[in-house]
Amino acid sequence: MSDINTKDFAKAVEDQVIGWRRELHQCPELGMKTVETEKIILRVLEEIGIDEVRSGIGGEDCHGVAAVIHGALPGKCLGIRADCDALPILEETGLSFASKNPGCMHACGHDGHTAMGLGIAKILYENRDKLKGTVKMIWQPGEEGDNGALKMIEDGVLENPKVDAMIGHHSGTSRFQEVAPAQIGWTHEPSSFCITGWWAKFHGKSAHIAEPHLGVDPLLAACYAVTELQAVLSREKQPNKPAICAVSMFHAGDKNNIIPDTCCLEGSIRSNNEEDQEYYYQRLREIFQGVAKTMRCTAEVGYGHYLGATDNDPEMVKKLVPIAEKVLGKENVIEVKIAIPGGEDFSEFTKRVPCVYYYHGGNFGDERDFPQHSSRFDLNEQTLWSGVAVMTQFAFDWQDM
């Protein structure tokens, strides 16, 4: 490893990173249409002096950004990704820099990710004489269900220059219970699960509740199907292999004296590998359609949103741990025993190049911690420097390991 230690560099830009984060927090934007966010990123990159920048990545009306920093020394190209979209949530934090866009909020820490990415870019650019190879900074919108990573990949973000490896992280609070403020958590396992967002529609025959024999009740069939579904996890799942198969939406009817024609359900299947994911989805289809037939109904089943698991490359994990320990100390680099069953479209990058994705302790460690996607979620700004330090150190040292 190099004799560089980026902790001091990260501390030197800490106030700027916090300022950028607050500016971004006030203008949250959804999906791929992160227009104002893109403007802030481009403005800061211009202030830093980085001129090899591409914007509007992801296709028509999309606003992904990539900036290339060339080191003075020969080497490979590392991609560093920061997601930058927000959520359709009404903010209730009471912060002085709260969202100015009603019904839209940075409730998952992407404002912090974006700001840390700018801090990383500043340090690397100002110390490019010490840098081996090239770093491509990637600010990605559309992580929250819009397949932003895939859209940017299809628009060539991994080319010109070609990215050889990538690193990403997520700042968290109560979801990352093992990781204390300013620590990082790593795992050899996938950092996030496969996710299949499924839907089902049971078809029956409407009738007056006083004459149920003239109808076919899809609501009753759906209730039985949901009950039967629980047996998949309790009797068919290997106990030491994590999986979730949940029903989260259930809609039928609009009058209290009418058996409805249809009953609609939605939910999510989550596991840490694609083989199990496909098995649970096929079993859900079999159960729903089988129960529907038994109860004189029919059932349509499909899925609309799919993410693969965020697999960590073993060699990239081996590089990350000692590099992170170098700047944070061994006591602040924690092996996470249980991966978080959330989804993350960084998985699209892991399918294409060696990657490592870790958890960053952006929490307070007290009653101020609220879950991601809560209207009261906030990041501990005093931890942002550690995320900047680890990623910057990785950029300097990963090729020496």
C-alpha positions as CSV (number, residue, x, y, z in Angstrom):
1,M,0.0,0.0,0.0
2,S,1.0,3.6,-0.5
3,D,2.2,5.8,2.4
4,I,-0.8,8.1,1.8
5,N,-3.4,8.2,4.6
6,T,-6.6,10.0,3.5
7,K,-8.0,10.6,6.9
8,D,-6.5,14.1,7.0
9,F,-7.7,14.8,3.5
10,A,-11.2,13.7,4.3
11,K,-11.3,15.9,7.5
12,A,-10.0,18.9,5.4
13,V,-13.1,18.7,3.1
14,E,-15.6,17.7,5.8
15,D,-17.2,21.1,6.1
16,Q,-17.6,21.3,2.3
17,V,-19.1,17.8,2.1
18,I,-21.6,18.7,4.9
19,G,-22.5,22.0,3.0
20,W,-23.1,20.1,-0.3
21,R,-25.2,17.5,1.5
22,R,-27.4,20.2,3.0
23,E,-27.8,21.9,-0.4
24,L,-28.8,18.6,-2.0
25,H,-31.1,17.7,0.9
26,Q,-33.2,20.7,0.2
27,C,-33.8,19.8,-3.5
28,P,-34.7,16.1,-3.5
29,E,-35.8,14.6,-6.9
30,L,-37.3,11.4,-8.0
31,G,-36.2,8.6,-10.4
32,M,-34.0,9.6,-13.3
33,K,-35.2,13.2,-13.5
34,T,-32.7,14.6,-11.1
35,V,-32.3,17.9,-12.9
36,E,-31.3,20.2,-10.1
37,T,-29.1,17.5,-8.5
38,E,-27.2,17.2,-11.8
39,K,-26.7,21.0,-11.9
40,I,-25.2,21.0,-8.4
41,I,-22.9,18.1,-9.2
42,L,-21.7,19.8,-12.5
43,R,-21.2,23.2,-10.7
44,V,-19.1,21.6,-8.0
45,L,-17.0,19.6,-10.5
46,E,-16.4,22.8,-12.4
47,E,-15.3,24.6,-9.2
48,I,-12.9,21.7,-8.4
49,G,-11.5,22.0,-11.9
50,I,-12.5,18.6,-13.3
51,D,-13.3,19.0,-17.0
52,E,-13.7,15.5,-18.3
53,V,-17.4,15.2,-17.4
54,R,-20.3,13.6,-19.1
55,S,-23.9,14.4,-18.0
56,G,-27.4,13.3,-19.1
57,I,-26.4,9.6,-18.9
58,G,-29.1,7.1,-18.9
59,G,-31.1,7.9,-22.0
60,E,-33.7,10.5,-22.8
61,D,-34.6,12.9,-20.0
62,C,-32.1,11.2,-17.6
63,H,-29.5,12.9,-15.6
64,G,-26.7,10.6,-14.6
65,V,-23.2,12.1,-14.4
66,A,-19.7,10.7,-14.7
67,A,-16.4,12.5,-14.1
68,V,-13.0,11.0,-15.1
69,I,-9.9,11.7,-13.0
70,H,-6.6,10.6,-14.6
71,G,-3.7,9.8,-12.3
72,A,-0.1,10.7,-13.1
73,L,0.9,7.0,-12.7
74,P,-0.1,4.1,-15.0
75,G,-2.8,1.7,-13.9
76,K,-6.3,0.5,-14.2
77,C,-9.7,2.3,-14.0
78,L,-11.7,2.2,-10.8
79,G,-15.4,3.2,-10.8
80,I,-16.8,4.8,-7.7
81,R,-20.6,5.1,-7.6
82,A,-22.9,7.4,-5.6
83,D,-26.7,7.2,-6.0
84,C,-28.5,10.5,-5.9
85,D,-32.3,10.1,-6.2
86,A,-34.9,10.7,-3.4
87,L,-38.2,9.3,-2.3
88,P,-41.9,10.4,-2.5
89,I,-42.1,11.1,1.2
90,L,-43.3,14.2,3.1
91,E,-40.3,15.2,5.3
92,E,-41.0,15.6,9.1
93,T,-37.4,16.0,10.4
94,G,-37.7,19.7,11.4
95,L,-34.2,20.3,10.0
96,S,-33.3,23.9,9.1
97,F,-32.3,22.6,5.6
98,A,-35.4,20.3,5.1
99,S,-36.8,19.5,1.7
100,K,-38.2,22.5,-0.3
101,N,-40.1,20.0,-2.6
102,P,-43.3,19.0,-0.8
103,G,-43.9,15.3,-0.8
104,C,-40.3,14.5,-1.8
105,M,-37.5,13.8,0.6
106,H,-33.9,12.4,0.9
107,A,-35.0,9.6,3.3
108,C,-32.4,7.1,2.3
109,G,-29.1,9.0,2.6
110,H,-28.5,9.5,-1.1
111,D,-27.8,13.2,-0.5
112,G,-24.9,12.1,1.7
113,H,-23.7,9.6,-0.9
114,T,-23.7,12.4,-3.6
115,A,-21.9,14.8,-1.3
116,M,-19.3,12.3,-0.3
117,G,-18.7,11.5,-4.0
118,L,-18.0,15.2,-4.6
119,G,-15.5,15.2,-1.6
120,I,-13.8,12.1,-3.0
121,A,-13.5,13.7,-6.4
122,K,-12.0,16.8,-5.0
123,I,-9.3,14.9,-3.0
124,L,-8.4,12.6,-5.9
125,Y,-8.2,15.5,-8.4
126,E,-6.1,17.6,-6.1
127,N,-3.7,14.7,-5.5
128,R,-3.8,13.1,-8.9
129,D,0.0,13.3,-9.1
130,K,0.0,10.4,-6.5
131,L,-2.8,8.5,-8.2
132,K,-2.3,5.3,-10.2
133,G,-4.5,4.8,-13.2
134,T,-7.9,6.4,-13.5
135,V,-10.9,6.9,-11.4
136,K,-14.4,7.3,-12.9
137,M,-16.8,9.0,-10.4
138,I,-20.4,8.0,-11.2
139,W,-23.5,9.8,-9.8
140,Q,-26.4,7.6,-10.5
141,P,-30.1,8.5,-10.3
142,G,-33.0,6.0,-10.3
143,E,-31.7,3.7,-7.6
144,E,-35.1,3.6,-5.9
145,G,-36.9,1.3,-8.3
146,D,-36.1,2.9,-11.7
147,N,-33.2,0.7,-12.8
148,G,-30.9,3.6,-13.0
149,A,-27.7,1.6,-12.9
150,L,-28.8,-0.5,-15.8
151,K,-29.9,2.6,-17.8
152,M,-26.5,4.2,-17.2
153,I,-24.7,1.0,-18.2
154,E,-26.7,0.7,-21.4
155,D,-25.7,4.3,-22.1
156,G,-22.0,3.4,-21.9
157,V,-21.0,4.6,-18.4
158,L,-18.6,1.6,-18.0
159,E,-16.8,2.5,-21.3
160,N,-14.4,5.3,-22.4
161,P,-12.4,4.7,-20.3
162,K,-13.4,1.1,-19.6
163,V,-14.0,0.5,-15.9
164,D,-12.0,-2.5,-14.5
165,A,-13.5,-2.6,-11.0
166,M,-16.0,-0.8,-8.8
167,I,-16.7,0.2,-5.3
168,G,-19.9,1.4,-3.6
169,H,-21.4,1.9,-0.2
170,H,-24.6,2.8,1.6
171,S,-24.8,5.0,4.7
172,G,-27.4,3.8,7.2
173,T,-28.9,4.1,10.6
174,S,-31.0,1.5,12.4
175,R,-30.9,-1.0,9.5
176,F,-27.1,-1.4,10.1
177,Q,-27.3,-2.3,13.8
178,E,-23.9,-3.9,13.9
179,V,-22.2,-0.8,12.5
180,A,-21.6,2.1,14.8
181,P,-21.2,5.8,13.7
182,A,-18.3,6.3,11.3
183,Q,-17.5,2.6,11.1
184,I,-17.9,0.4,8.1
185,G,-19.3,-3.0,7.8
186,W,-18.2,-5.6,5.2
187,T,-19.3,-9.1,4.2
188,H,-18.1,-11.9,2.0
189,E,-21.8,-12.6,1.3
190,P,-24.0,-10.5,-1.0
191,S,-24.5,-7.1,0.5
192,S,-28.1,-7.0,-0.5
193,F,-30.7,-9.5,-1.6
194,C,-32.4,-10.5,-4.9
195,I,-35.8,-8.8,-5.0
196,T,-38.8,-9.8,-7.1
197,G,-41.8,-7.5,-6.8
198,W,-44.7,-9.7,-7.7
199,W,-48.4,-9.1,-8.3
200,A,-51.5,-11.4,-8.5
201,K,-55.1,-10.9,-9.6
202,F,-57.8,-13.4,-8.6
203,H,-60.8,-13.5,-10.8
204,G,-64.2,-14.6,-9.6
205,K,-67.8,-13.6,-10.2
206,S,-69.6,-10.8,-8.5
207,A,-72.8,-11.3,-6.6
208,H,-74.9,-9.8,-3.8
209,I,-73.8,-10.9,-0.4
210,A,-77.3,-12.2,0.2
211,E,-77.0,-14.6,-2.7
212,P,-73.4,-15.9,-2.5
213,H,-74.3,-19.1,-4.3
214,L,-74.7,-17.0,-7.5
215,G,-71.1,-15.7,-7.3
216,V,-67.6,-16.9,-7.0
217,D,-65.6,-15.2,-4.3
218,P,-62.0,-14.2,-5.3
219,L,-61.4,-12.6,-2.0
220,L,-61.9,-15.9,-0.1
221,A,-59.6,-17.7,-2.6
222,A,-56.9,-15.0,-2.2
223,C,-57.1,-15.4,1.6
224,Y,-56.5,-19.1,1.4
225,A,-53.7,-18.6,-1.1
226,V,-51.9,-16.2,1.3
227,T,-52.2,-18.7,4.1
228,E,-50.9,-21.5,2.0
229,L,-47.9,-19.4,0.9
230,Q,-46.6,-19.3,4.4
231,A,-45.9,-23.1,4.2
232,V,-43.2,-22.4,1.5
233,L,-41.0,-20.7,4.1
234,S,-41.8,-22.9,7.0
235,R,-41.6,-26.2,5.3
236,E,-39.7,-25.8,2.0
237,K,-36.9,-23.3,2.9
238,Q,-33.6,-24.6,4.2
239,P,-33.4,-23.1,7.7
240,N,-29.9,-21.6,7.4
241,K,-30.7,-19.9,4.0
242,P,-32.4,-16.5,4.4
243,A,-35.5,-15.7,2.5
244,I,-38.6,-13.5,2.7
245,C,-41.9,-14.0,0.8
246,A,-44.3,-11.3,1.9
247,V,-47.7,-10.0,0.9
248,S,-47.9,-6.3,1.4
249,M,-50.9,-5.1,-0.6
250,F,-54.4,-6.7,-0.7
251,H,-57.3,-5.0,-2.4
252,A,-60.8,-6.1,-3.2
253,G,-64.3,-4.6,-3.6
254,D,-65.8,-1.2,-2.9
255,K,-69.1,-2.0,-1.2
256,N,-69.8,-3.9,1.9
257,N,-72.7,-5.9,0.5
258,I,-71.2,-7.1,-2.8
259,I,-68.9,-10.0,-3.5
260,P,-66.3,-8.5,-5.8
261,D,-65.2,-9.7,-9.3
262,T,-61.5,-9.5,-8.5
263,C,-59.0,-9.4,-5.7
264,C,-55.5,-7.9,-6.3
265,L,-52.4,-8.7,-4.3
266,E,-48.8,-7.4,-4.4
267,G,-45.7,-8.4,-2.5
268,S,-42.0,-9.1,-2.5
269,I,-39.8,-12.2,-2.6
270,R,-36.2,-11.8,-1.3
271,S,-33.3,-14.2,-1.0
272,N,-29.5,-14.0,-1.5
273,N,-29.2,-16.1,-4.7
274,E,-31.0,-16.3,-8.0
275,E,-31.7,-20.1,-7.8
276,D,-33.8,-19.7,-4.6
277,Q,-35.4,-16.6,-6.0
278,E,-36.7,-18.4,-9.0
279,Y,-37.9,-21.4,-6.9
280,Y,-40.0,-19.2,-4.5
281,Y,-41.5,-17.3,-7.4
282,Q,-42.5,-20.4,-9.2
283,R,-44.0,-21.9,-6.0
284,L,-46.0,-18.7,-5.4
285,R,-47.4,-19.0,-8.9
286,E,-48.3,-22.7,-8.4
287,I,-49.9,-22.1,-5.0
288,F,-52.0,-19.1,-6.1
289,Q,-53.2,-20.7,-9.4
290,G,-53.8,-24.0,-7.7
291,V,-55.9,-22.5,-4.9
292,A,-57.8,-20.4,-7.3
293,K,-58.7,-23.4,-9.4
294,T,-59.8,-25.3,-6.3
295,M,-62.1,-22.5,-5.4
296,R,-63.6,-22.0,-8.9
297,C,-61.5,-18.9,-9.6
298,T,-58.6,-18.1,-11.9
299,A,-55.4,-16.3,-11.0
300,E,-53.0,-14.2,-13.0
301,V,-49.5,-14.0,-11.5
302,G,-46.5,-11.9,-12.7
303,Y,-43.7,-9.7,-11.6
304,G,-42.7,-6.1,-12.5
305,H,-39.5,-5.3,-10.7
306,Y,-36.4,-7.5,-10.3
307,L,-33.0,-6.9,-8.8
308,G,-30.2,-9.4,-8.5
309,A,-28.1,-9.8,-5.4
310,T,-25.2,-7.4,-4.8
311,D,-22.4,-10.0,-4.9
312,N,-19.0,-9.0,-3.5
313,D,-16.0,-10.2,-5.4
314,P,-13.7,-12.1,-2.9
315,E,-10.5,-10.4,-4.1
316,M,-12.1,-6.9,-3.8
317,V,-13.2,-7.7,-0.3
318,K,-9.6,-8.8,0.6
319,K,-8.5,-5.4,-0.6
320,L,-11.1,-3.4,1.1
321,V,-10.6,-4.6,4.7
322,P,-6.9,-3.7,5.2
323,I,-7.4,-0.4,3.3
324,A,-10.3,0.6,5.5
325,E,-8.4,-0.5,8.6
326,K,-5.5,1.8,7.6
327,V,-7.7,4.9,7.9
328,L,-10.2,3.9,10.5
329,G,-8.4,1.4,12.7
330,K,-9.2,-2.3,13.0
331,E,-11.8,-1.7,15.6
332,N,-13.9,0.4,13.2
333,V,-14.0,-2.1,10.3
334,I,-16.6,-4.7,11.2
335,E,-17.5,-8.0,9.6
336,V,-21.3,-8.0,9.2
337,K,-22.7,-11.5,10.0
338,I,-26.2,-11.0,8.5
339,A,-26.6,-9.2,5.2
340,I,-29.4,-6.7,4.9
341,P,-32.4,-8.1,2.9
342,G,-32.9,-4.8,1.1
343,G,-32.4,-4.3,-2.6
344,E,-29.7,-2.4,-4.4
345,D,-29.3,-1.9,-8.1
346,F,-25.5,-1.6,-7.7
347,S,-26.0,-5.4,-8.4
348,E,-26.1,-4.5,-12.1
349,F,-22.4,-3.4,-11.8
350,T,-21.5,-6.5,-9.9
351,K,-22.7,-8.6,-12.9
352,R,-20.2,-6.9,-15.2
353,V,-17.0,-6.0,-13.3
354,P,-15.4,-7.1,-9.9
355,C,-17.1,-5.1,-7.2
356,V,-17.2,-4.5,-3.5
357,Y,-20.1,-2.9,-1.6
358,Y,-20.0,-2.1,2.1
359,Y,-22.2,-0.5,4.8
360,H,-21.2,2.9,6.1
361,G,-22.3,3.9,9.7
362,G,-24.1,7.1,9.0
363,N,-26.0,6.8,12.2
364,F,-26.1,8.7,15.5
365,G,-26.3,5.6,17.8
366,D,-29.2,7.1,19.8
367,E,-32.9,8.0,19.7
368,R,-32.2,10.2,16.6
369,D,-31.9,7.1,14.5
370,F,-34.9,6.3,12.3
371,P,-35.1,3.7,9.6
372,Q,-34.4,4.5,5.9
373,H,-37.6,5.6,4.1
374,S,-39.0,7.1,7.3
375,S,-40.2,10.7,7.2
376,R,-37.9,11.5,10.1
377,F,-34.8,9.9,8.7
378,D,-31.6,11.9,9.0
379,L,-27.9,11.2,8.5
380,N,-25.2,12.0,11.1
381,E,-23.2,14.5,9.2
382,Q,-20.2,14.0,11.5
383,T,-19.7,10.5,10.0
384,L,-19.5,11.6,6.3
385,W,-15.7,12.1,6.5
386,S,-15.2,8.4,7.2
387,G,-17.0,7.4,4.0
388,V,-14.9,9.9,2.0
389,A,-11.7,8.6,3.6
390,V,-12.3,4.9,3.0
391,M,-13.3,5.3,-0.7
392,T,-10.4,7.7,-1.4
393,Q,-7.9,5.5,0.3
394,F,-9.2,2.5,-1.8
395,A,-8.7,4.5,-5.0
396,F,-5.0,5.2,-4.0
397,D,-4.2,1.6,-2.8
398,W,-6.4,-1.0,-4.5
399,Q,-3.9,-1.8,-7.2
400,D,-1.0,-2.4,-4.8
401,M,-2.8,-5.2,-2.9
